């Protein structure tokens, strides 16, 4: 019998909804590309990223309030998430009636994607706290619920946002400077995973020295973290700033895509760390 009280059915439901959201997002990118060219695709992806970031922000802030451990809290959280449609609503309102109807489809598909994602998450959270047909509302937004949210977020972060923004940065670089632009962006994007490996190695080595009494501070760990973050974000930040200064739209798109790519890489690490904590 199909019941979302069953954990396997919940996982299956989550995967199916994520696939549907992926399809609507891809069609949205296609329609945005049709009338807005490369800039349209980057704009649509950025609007999706803003909507997702808004939901993540709500996940960090709202569970701190006691009212969230109830059905009213779930309603507030769902409402917060659905406000992620605002960027797409603004785009829809800008479209004039005389324009090509294709110009509206990307915004409509963006709205559908956000509503599907938030609605499915609300349903999953509800049934995460249902036992034998009875809702235990005070379990909402506690450890099990937050784990479920992080798992639900992890799939689009790893399989959609991080790779698609990385690919967008590479394509933007290639369109700007051909192979040299592609190679430059490849090296800039490699800073995130390579830097993480270096930072992890530095942290483990320094902690080992501290435990063995060979060192008594963690300055090198903080220094490695700061250098890693600087080398990830500053190059793309400068690219975006110079692009605006020079009115170079392709450089702007390149900077935006790169910044989003490293942001979602960091978010993916955080989600994995949260899910795997204490294991």
Secondary structure, DSSP 8 states (H G I E B T S, - for coil): ---TTSHHHHHHHHHHHHHHHHHHHHHHHHHHHHHHHHHHHHHHHHHHHHHHHHHHHHHHHGGGSGGGSSHHHHHHHHHHHHGGGHHHHHHHHHS-TTS-THHHHHHHHHHHHHHHHHHHHHHHHHHHTEETTEE-GGGTTSHHHHHHHHHHHHHHIIIIIHHHHHHHHHHHHHHHHHHHHHHHHHHHHHHHHHHHHHHHHHHHHHHHHHHTTS----HHHHHHHHHHHHHHHHHHHHHHHHHHHHT-HHHHHHHHHHHHHHHHHHHHHHHHHHHTTT-
